[in-house]
Amino acid sequence: MANNNPESSNLPQSGTPRPTPRRRAQPAHTLSEAGDRELRGGPSHSQIAEAAYLRYLSRGGGHGRDLDDWIEAERELRAERSHQT
């Protein structure tokens, strides 16, 4: 037996309303924030990425330490810049 009620098209077979979809969380850092860091004298996103990749290569390319590479690369770049000023 078909239900001809137009409102029932939004209901699943059980007759209960569907949950409202959740919005995706926004990323913690945006490209504009990365650019702001560069303007303030900190290393840019691309500089950190390149340094982290070089660290990855220098240790033989083993997987699973990408965050460590990134953090160390950023730390080293910041230390180099603080010694230059």
C-alpha positions in Angstrom: 0.0 0.0 0.0 1.6 3.3 -1.1 1.5 6.4 1.1 0.5 9.4 -1.0 1.3 12.0 1.8 3.9 14.4 0.3 5.5 14.9 3.8 6.3 11.2 4.1 8.9 11.5 1.3 11.3 13.0 3.9 10.8 10.1 6.3 12.6 6.8 6.2 10.7 3.5 6.2 10.5 3.6 10.0 8.5 6.9 9.9 11.0 8.7 12.1 12.6 11.9 10.8 16.1 11.8 9.4 18.8 13.4 11.5 20.1 16.8 10.3 23.5 16.4 8.6 26.4 17.8 10.7 28.6 20.5 9.2 32.3 19.6 8.7 34.7 21.2 11.0 36.9 23.9 9.5 40.6 23.2 9.4 42.6 24.8 12.2 44.9 26.7 9.8 44.0 28.3 6.5 46.3 29.5 3.8 45.6 33.1 4.8 46.9 32.3 8.3 50.0 30.7 6.8 50.5 33.8 4.8 50.0 35.9 8.0 52.7 33.9 9.7 55.1 34.6 6.9 54.4 38.3 7.1 55.1 38.2 10.8 58.6 36.8 10.1 57.8 33.1 10.7 58.5 30.4 8.2 55.9 30.0 5.5 53.9 26.8 4.9 55.9 26.0 1.8 59.3 26.5 3.6 58.2 24.2 6.4 56.9 21.6 3.9 60.2 21.6 2.0 62.3 21.3 5.1 60.1 18.5 6.4 60.4 16.7 3.1 64.2 17.0 3.2 64.1 15.5 6.8 62.0 12.7 5.4 64.5 12.0 2.7 67.5 12.3 5.0 66.2 9.5 7.3 65.5 7.1 4.4 61.9 7.9 3.7 60.3 5.8 6.4 56.6 6.3 6.9 54.7 7.3 10.0 56.9 10.2 11.2 55.5 13.0 9.1 54.3 15.1 12.0 57.6 14.7 13.7 59.4 15.9 10.5 57.0 18.8 10.2 57.5 19.9 13.9 61.2 19.6 13.8 61.5 21.4 10.4 59.4 24.3 11.8 61.4 24.4 15.0 64.7 24.5 13.0 63.5 27.2 10.7 62.3 29.4 13.6 65.6 28.9 15.4 67.5 29.9 12.2 65.4 33.1 11.9 65.8 34.0 15.5 69.6 33.8 15.2 69.6 36.0 12.1 67.9 38.9 13.9 
